[in-house]
Amino acid sequence: MTDSNLPGSFQIREVAEVAAKDHFLELFDFSMRPQGKNLVLTVVLDKKSGPVTVEDCAHVSRDLEQKLDELNLIETAYLLEVSSPGLDRPLRNVDDCLRFKGRLAQFVTLESLDGQSSFRGRLQETAGDLVELVLEGGKLVRLPFSKVKTARLIVEI
């Protein structure tokens, strides 16, 4: 999701960031999109110390809605959606890859590397722009994150 260029989106995003920080969370993603005559605000929260809980989302949702109403930043009816990145969360940068070291992940590269553009394996170390991944056959690959189109964790049961 990306911020839209709707009026007030920058201020609303700032209010969402503060509401998240007030609950020791961070804003993972934010978007505003029109839906008929109304707006849909989507706020995705993250937490470095563990998973985002339903209670975390409820607290931020309540505080954010109250603050948005107080500031009167939205002149139309809106729907507020607050959630976590999920178990199959995207990996947005090298730091995310290091944070989830040992977890199973899927990478798709912008161009073919060693004859393939899709890699599935366990996250290992990172060094600069490189992410180490041990593929299911045991082969170690080093992927330049700048060449990654998409990367996400794979849910393991």
N, C-alpha and C positions, 0 to 999 in steps of 0.2 A: 504494500500500500504506500501511496505517497500523498503528501499534502496536496490538496487542490489549490487552485488560485482563487477560491471563493473569498469574498470580503470577510475580514476578521479571522481568517484561519490562523494567522501567525499568533495573534493574541490568545486565541482559544488553545492553541498548542502549548503556549507558555503556561496557561492556567492548568492544563493537564499535567505538564511536567512538575509543577509545584505540588499538585495534589498527589502525584505518585511519590515524590520525595518525602512528603509529609508522612507517608506510611512506609518509608525505607524501601521504596521500589524505584524502578526507573522506567521511563517511557521507551518502550521497544519500538513502537510504531504508532502512527496517528494518521487518520484521514478524515476528510469531510466530503460528502458527495450528496448531490440533490437527489431526492426521491419524490417525484410529484411536486407538490408545493412545500414539502418539508425537507429537512436535512437529516442525514444519518452521520453521526460522529462515531468513529471507531477508534478506540483506545486500546492498545495492546501493551501490557505491563510485563516487566521482567524483574527478577530478583537474583542477585549474585549468590545469596546464602542458601538457596534451595528453590523448590518449585513455588510458583505463584498459586495461592489457594483461592477457593471460591470466596472466602471471607475477605481476602486482600482485595479482590475485584469489587465486592460489595461495598467495602469501606471507601475505596477510591471513587466508585460510581456515585455514592451518596454525597461525598464531599465535593466532587467536581460538579455535579448537577446543582448543588446549592450555590456554589461560587459563580457558575455561569448565569444562574438566575439573578443573583445579587448584582453582577456586573452588567447584565442585560446586553451581552455581546451578540446574542442571536435573536433576530427580530421575527423569526418564524418558529413553528413547532419543530421539534427535533427528537430524534431517537438516539439515545446514547447506548453504545455497545462497548462493554469493558471485558477484556479477556486476557489470557496468557498466550505466549507464542505456541504452546502445544508441545506434545511429546516429540513430534516430528518437525520441530522448529527449524527455521532456516539458520544457517551459519553465515553471518554477514561479513566476517573479517577473520584475520588470523587469530586474534585474541579469543574469539568465540571457539575456534578450533582447539586452542590450547585449553580453554576452560572445560571442554568436554572430552579431554584426552581419555582414550580407552573406550569411548563409545563408538558404535557402528554408525557410519555416515555414507551418504551417496553424493558424489560430485559429478557434475557435467561440465566439461570444459568448452571454451569458445571455439577451440580448434583441436584437431586430433593430436594427441601426445603419444608417441610410441605406438601409433596405429589404433588408438582407441580414444573415445571422448567421454566415456562413462566409467566411473571408478567407484567401487563399493568396498569399504574396508574399515578397519579400526583406526581412529585418530591417534597419532603418536605425537612426536615433538614438532615444534615449529622453529624456524630460523629465518628471520627477516620476512620475506614474502612467501617462503616455502612452507608447505604443510606436508608432513610425513603421514602416509597412510599405508597400513599393512593390509593388502588385499586378502581375500578369502583363501587363496592358494598359498599364502605366506610371503608373497613377493612384496618388498618395500618400494613404494613410489614416492617421489617428492613432486608435489604439484605446486606451481607458482600460483598463488591466490589471484594474482592479476589476470590469469588466464581462465579463471573459473566463472562459468555462466551462472550456475546454481549449485548450492550445497545445502544439505539438510541432514539432520539426524534421522536415523531409522529406528522405529519403535521395535524394541525387543521384548518378547513375552517369555 
